[in-house]
Amino acid sequence: MTTTTTDTAHLYWNSEWQQADASSPWAKAEPWVLDHARSLAPGSRVLDLGAGIGRHALALAAVGHHVTALDAAEAAVTAIEAAARAQRLDIATALAPMTELPFDACQFDHVLSWNVIYHGDETIVRRTMAEIARVTKAGGTFMATMLSARRIPAERAKAPGREISRNTWTFDGPGDKVHPHYFCSAADLLALMPEFEVFTLFDHVHDKPDSWHWHLLAEKI
């Protein structure tokens, strides 16, 4: 039997990260991420899962946390390593899929995954959530964004789309949504996180109209 994986969007993003620089919108850290980082104990062990070109990994290392930046795109890891050297920051890096985190159980005090976990179908999302739970220590925190099901009508208005499996869509045209993306309701999202107590969950647009994303902060039980 042939098994086809759906976590393929890193192939698109690898090309994007090769071209990205400090002027990229992906180079600016999110205020909510920085606010929570300031609440962590000094020197916390932090995993930036799907770190891109390192906007959050660099910012969290700069305030004294022990940061590991992981991405499935080689260009992302290369960019982070170069930026860390330039800024004289000590950041560990890992090139690996989000479904197979190369870390020990309970290794991290905080896991951050901004605009990452939804790149794949529900099987991929469930595996990733299980891996995040495995590597987060009890009492540690998890912050992430997920695509909201509220966004689907806007995506379908822009380009032809198909639901290829439960909650998983692909859309024609430019950009990474030719690769499978998972869109969920609040109930679906909470069901994916049995090992976490959710503190904050809100549906919010990003930089464009109708760009709805769930924003969540939770604690490992």
Sine and cosine of phi, psi and omega as CSV:
sin_phi,cos_phi,sin_psi,cos_psi,sin_omega,cos_omega
0.00,0.00,0.69,-0.72,0.02,-1.00
-0.99,-0.11,0.78,-0.63,0.03,-1.00
-0.96,-0.27,0.78,-0.62,0.01,-1.00
-0.95,-0.30,0.83,-0.55,0.03,-1.00
-0.99,0.12,0.44,-0.90,0.00,-1.00
-0.91,-0.41,0.00,1.00,0.02,-1.00
-1.00,0.02,0.95,0.31,-0.11,-0.99
-0.92,-0.40,-0.01,1.00,-0.09,-1.00
-0.91,0.42,-0.36,0.93,0.03,-1.00
-0.89,0.46,-0.36,0.93,0.06,-1.00
-0.91,0.40,-0.64,0.76,0.09,-1.00
-0.92,0.38,-0.73,0.68,-0.10,-1.00
-0.94,0.35,-0.43,0.90,0.06,-1.00
-0.86,0.50,-0.65,0.76,0.05,-1.00
-0.92,0.38,-0.64,0.77,0.02,-1.00
-0.90,0.45,-0.68,0.73,-0.04,-1.00
-0.93,0.37,-0.42,0.91,0.06,-1.00
-0.91,0.41,-0.45,0.90,-0.05,-1.00
-0.98,-0.18,-0.25,0.97,-0.12,-0.99
-0.96,0.28,0.53,-0.85,0.08,-1.00
-0.59,-0.80,-0.25,-0.97,-0.07,-1.00
-0.91,0.42,-0.30,0.95,0.03,-1.00
-1.00,0.08,-0.10,0.99,-0.04,-1.00
-0.93,0.37,0.59,-0.81,0.12,-0.99
-0.88,0.48,-0.33,0.94,0.02,-1.00
-1.00,0.09,0.11,0.99,0.01,-1.00
-0.99,-0.13,-0.14,0.99,-0.08,-1.00
-0.98,-0.20,0.82,-0.58,-0.01,-1.00
-0.94,0.34,0.54,-0.84,0.00,-1.00
-0.98,0.18,0.70,-0.71,-0.02,-1.00
-0.83,0.55,-0.65,0.76,-0.03,-1.00
-0.90,0.44,-0.62,0.79,0.05,-1.00
-0.88,0.47,-0.70,0.71,-0.03,-1.00
-0.93,0.38,-0.62,0.78,0.03,-1.00
-0.86,0.51,-0.72,0.69,-0.01,-1.00
-0.93,0.37,-0.60,0.80,0.01,-1.00
-0.85,0.52,-0.59,0.81,0.01,-1.00
-0.94,0.34,-0.32,0.95,0.02,-1.00
-1.00,0.05,-0.20,0.98,-0.01,-1.00
-0.97,0.23,0.44,-0.90,0.07,-1.00
-0.89,0.46,0.58,-0.81,0.02,-1.00
-0.82,0.58,0.69,-0.73,0.03,-1.00
0.96,0.27,0.38,0.93,0.03,-1.00
-0.89,0.45,0.50,-0.87,0.06,-1.00
-1.00,0.04,0.89,-0.46,-0.14,-0.99
-0.85,-0.53,0.71,-0.70,0.15,-0.99
-0.96,-0.29,0.85,-0.52,0.16,-0.99
-0.99,-0.14,0.98,-0.18,-0.11,-0.99
-1.00,-0.03,0.90,-0.43,-0.12,-0.99
0.98,0.18,0.84,0.55,-0.24,-0.97
-0.97,0.23,-0.20,0.98,-0.02,-1.00
0.87,0.50,-0.71,-0.71,0.00,-1.00
-1.00,0.02,0.14,0.99,0.22,-0.98
0.99,-0.15,0.33,0.94,-0.07,-1.00
-0.84,0.54,-0.66,0.75,-0.02,-1.00
-1.00,0.06,-0.62,0.79,0.03,-1.00
-0.85,0.53,-0.71,0.71,0.00,-1.00
-0.91,0.42,-0.68,0.73,-0.03,-1.00
-0.91,0.41,-0.65,0.76,-0.02,-1.00
-0.95,0.30,-0.57,0.82,0.08,-1.00
-0.92,0.39,-0.58,0.82,-0.03,-1.00
-0.90,0.43,-0.42,0.91,0.03,-1.00
-0.99,-0.13,0.19,0.98,0.19,-0.98
0.97,-0.23,0.10,0.99,0.03,-1.00
-1.00,0.08,0.42,-0.91,0.04,-1.00
-1.00,0.01,0.97,-0.24,-0.21,-0.98
-0.96,-0.28,0.69,-0.72,0.21,-0.98
-0.91,-0.42,0.80,-0.59,0.00,-1.00
-0.95,-0.32,0.85,-0.52,-0.01,-1.00
-0.88,-0.47,0.65,-0.76,0.12,-0.99
-0.47,-0.88,0.44,-0.90,0.05,-1.00
-1.00,0.03,-0.14,0.99,0.01,-1.00
-0.99,-0.15,0.83,-0.56,-0.04,-1.00
-0.87,0.49,-0.61,0.79,-0.01,-1.00
-0.89,0.45,-0.52,0.85,0.04,-1.00
-0.91,0.41,-0.75,0.67,-0.01,-1.00
-0.88,0.47,-0.67,0.74,0.03,-1.00
-0.87,0.49,-0.68,0.73,0.00,-1.00
-0.91,0.43,-0.67,0.74,0.00,-1.00
-0.90,0.43,-0.69,0.72,-0.01,-1.00
-0.88,0.47,-0.65,0.76,0.02,-1.00
-0.92,0.40,-0.68,0.73,-0.01,-1.00
-0.92,0.39,-0.62,0.78,0.02,-1.00
-0.90,0.44,-0.66,0.75,0.05,-1.00
-0.89,0.45,-0.70,0.72,-0.03,-1.00
-0.89,0.45,-0.59,0.81,-0.04,-1.00
-1.00,-0.09,0.05,1.00,0.01,-1.00
0.83,0.56,0.75,0.67,0.03,-1.00
-0.92,-0.38,0.60,-0.80,0.01,-1.00
-1.00,-0.08,0.99,-0.16,0.00,-1.00
-0.82,-0.57,0.83,-0.56,0.12,-0.99
-0.98,0.20,0.55,-0.84,0.01,-1.00
-0.80,-0.61,0.41,-0.91,0.05,-1.00
-0.55,-0.83,0.73,-0.68,0.09,-1.00
-0.98,-0.21,0.96,-0.27,-0.11,-0.99
-0.26,-0.96,0.40,-0.92,0.08,-1.00
-0.96,0.27,0.44,-0.90,-0.02,-1.00
-0.94,0.33,-0.28,0.96,0.00,-1.00
-0.99,0.11,-0.16,0.99,-0.02,-1.00
-0.65,-0.76,0.97,0.23,-0.06,-1.00
-0.96,0.27,0.82,-0.58,-0.09,-1.00
-1.00,0.10,0.81,0.58,-0.08,-1.00
-0.70,-0.71,0.36,-0.93,0.05,-1.00
-0.96,0.29,0.35,-0.94,0.09,-1.00
-0.89,0.45,0.60,-0.80,0.08,-1.00
0.85,0.53,0.56,0.83,-0.08,-1.00
-0.99,0.13,-0.42,0.91,-0.17,-0.99
-0.89,-0.46,0.60,-0.80,0.10,-0.99
-0.99,0.15,-0.43,0.90,-0.04,-1.00
-0.49,-0.87,0.70,-0.71,0.11,-0.99
-0.87,-0.49,0.77,-0.64,0.05,-1.00
-0.90,-0.44,0.72,-0.69,0.08,-1.00
-0.58,-0.81,1.00,-0.09,-0.12,-0.99
-0.99,-0.16,0.91,-0.41,0.04,-1.00
0.88,0.48,0.74,0.67,-0.11,-0.99
-0.74,-0.67,-0.80,0.60,-0.28,-0.96
-0.88,0.47,-0.44,0.90,-0.07,-1.00
-0.98,0.21,0.06,1.00,0.01,-1.00
-0.99,0.13,0.99,0.16,-0.02,-1.00
0.47,-0.88,0.02,-1.00,0.01,-1.00
-1.00,0.05,-0.10,-1.00,-0.09,-1.00
-0.90,0.43,-0.53,0.85,0.06,-1.00
-0.88,0.47,-0.71,0.71,0.04,-1.00
-0.89,0.46,-0.71,0.71,-0.02,-1.00
-0.88,0.47,-0.70,0.72,-0.01,-1.00
-0.90,0.44,-0.68,0.73,0.03,-1.00
-0.88,0.47,-0.66,0.75,-0.02,-1.00
-0.92,0.40,-0.70,0.71,0.03,-1.00
-0.88,0.48,-0.62,0.78,0.03,-1.00
-0.91,0.41,-0.63,0.78,0.04,-1.00
-0.92,0.40,-0.64,0.76,0.05,-1.00
-0.88,0.48,-0.70,0.72,0.04,-1.00
-0.88,0.47,-0.62,0.78,-0.03,-1.00
-0.90,0.43,-0.67,0.74,-0.12,-0.99
-1.00,0.02,-0.14,0.99,0.02,-1.00
-1.00,-0.03,0.76,-0.66,0.00,-1.00
-0.96,0.29,0.38,-0.93,0.09,-1.00
-0.86,0.51,0.75,-0.66,-0.07,-1.00
1.00,0.07,-0.12,0.99,0.07,-1.00
-0.97,0.23,0.27,-0.96,-0.08,-1.00
-0.93,-0.37,0.39,-0.92,-0.01,-1.00
-0.70,-0.72,0.83,-0.55,0.05,-1.00
-0.84,-0.54,0.71,-0.70,-0.06,-1.00
-0.38,-0.92,0.22,-0.98,0.23,-0.97
-0.85,-0.53,0.48,-0.88,0.06,-1.00
-0.66,-0.75,0.52,-0.86,0.04,-1.00
-0.93,0.38,0.73,-0.68,0.00,-1.00
-1.00,0.04,0.62,-0.78,0.09,-1.00
-0.88,0.48,-0.38,0.92,0.04,-1.00
-0.87,0.49,-0.36,0.93,-0.07,-1.00
-0.99,0.14,-0.32,0.95,-0.14,-0.99
-0.85,0.53,-0.72,0.70,0.01,-1.00
-0.85,0.53,-0.62,0.79,0.03,-1.00
-0.92,0.39,-0.63,0.77,0.04,-1.00
-0.91,0.41,-0.64,0.77,-0.01,-1.00
-0.94,0.34,-0.45,0.89,0.05,-1.00
-0.96,0.29,-0.42,0.91,-0.02,-1.00
-1.00,0.07,-0.56,0.83,-0.10,-0.99
-0.36,-0.93,0.48,-0.88,0.07,-1.00
-0.86,0.52,0.68,-0.73,-0.02,-1.00
-0.69,-0.72,0.35,-0.94,0.00,-1.00
-0.69,-0.72,0.70,-0.71,0.13,-0.99
-1.00,0.06,0.97,-0.25,-0.14,-0.99
-1.00,0.10,-0.35,0.94,0.13,-0.99
-0.30,-0.96,0.01,-1.00,-0.11,-0.99
-0.79,0.61,0.86,-0.51,0.06,-1.00
0.91,0.42,0.12,0.99,-0.11,-0.99
-0.92,-0.40,0.82,-0.57,-0.10,-0.99
-0.80,-0.60,0.49,-0.87,0.24,-0.97
-0.83,-0.56,0.48,-0.87,-0.02,-1.00
-0.73,-0.68,0.63,-0.78,0.01,-1.00
-0.95,0.32,0.34,-0.94,0.12,-0.99
0.96,-0.29,-0.12,-0.99,-0.02,-1.00
-0.95,0.30,0.24,-0.97,0.01,-1.00
1.00,-0.10,-0.02,-1.00,-0.12,-0.99
-1.00,0.06,-0.08,1.00,-0.08,-1.00
-0.98,0.18,0.08,1.00,0.28,-0.96
-0.94,0.34,-0.33,0.94,0.13,-0.99
-1.00,0.01,0.47,-0.88,-0.04,-1.00
-0.87,0.49,0.68,-0.74,0.06,-1.00
-0.75,-0.66,0.62,-0.79,-0.04,-1.00
-0.98,-0.21,0.83,-0.56,0.01,-1.00
-0.91,-0.42,0.76,-0.65,-0.11,-0.99
-0.69,-0.72,0.34,-0.94,0.18,-0.98
-1.00,0.07,0.15,-0.99,0.06,-1.00
-0.88,0.47,-0.65,0.76,-0.01,-1.00
-0.89,0.45,-0.69,0.73,0.04,-1.00
-0.87,0.49,-0.69,0.73,-0.04,-1.00
-0.90,0.43,-0.72,0.69,0.01,-1.00
-0.89,0.47,-0.58,0.82,0.01,-1.00
-0.92,0.39,-0.36,0.93,0.01,-1.00
-0.99,0.15,-0.10,0.99,-0.18,-0.98
-0.80,-0.60,0.80,0.59,-0.08,-1.00
-0.91,0.41,-0.32,0.95,-0.05,-1.00
-0.99,-0.12,0.18,0.98,-0.01,-1.00
-0.80,-0.60,0.54,-0.84,0.20,-0.98
-0.98,-0.18,0.88,-0.48,-0.07,-1.00
-0.99,0.12,0.83,-0.56,0.03,-1.00
-1.00,0.01,-0.69,0.73,-0.09,-1.00
-0.69,-0.73,0.73,-0.68,0.07,-1.00
-0.51,-0.86,0.89,-0.46,0.03,-1.00
-0.57,-0.82,0.51,-0.86,-0.01,-1.00
-0.99,-0.14,0.84,-0.55,-0.19,-0.98
-0.59,-0.81,0.60,-0.80,0.08,-1.00
-0.98,0.22,0.53,-0.85,0.10,-0.99
-1.00,0.08,-0.77,-0.64,-0.14,-0.99
-1.00,0.06,-0.16,0.99,-0.05,-1.00
-0.82,-0.57,0.46,-0.89,0.06,-1.00
-0.84,0.55,0.64,-0.77,0.04,-1.00
0.92,0.38,0.22,0.98,0.02,-1.00
-1.00,0.05,0.88,0.47,-0.12,-0.99
-0.94,0.34,0.76,-0.65,0.09,-1.00
-0.71,-0.71,0.67,-0.75,0.23,-0.97
-0.95,0.30,0.70,-0.72,0.10,-0.99
-0.89,-0.45,0.81,-0.59,-0.08,-1.00
-0.70,-0.72,0.53,-0.85,0.15,-0.99
-0.73,-0.68,0.80,-0.60,-0.08,-1.00
-0.64,-0.77,0.23,-0.97,0.03,-1.00
-0.86,-0.52,0.67,-0.74,0.06,-1.00
-0.94,0.35,0.79,-0.61,-0.02,-1.00
-0.97,0.23,0.00,0.00,0.00,0.00
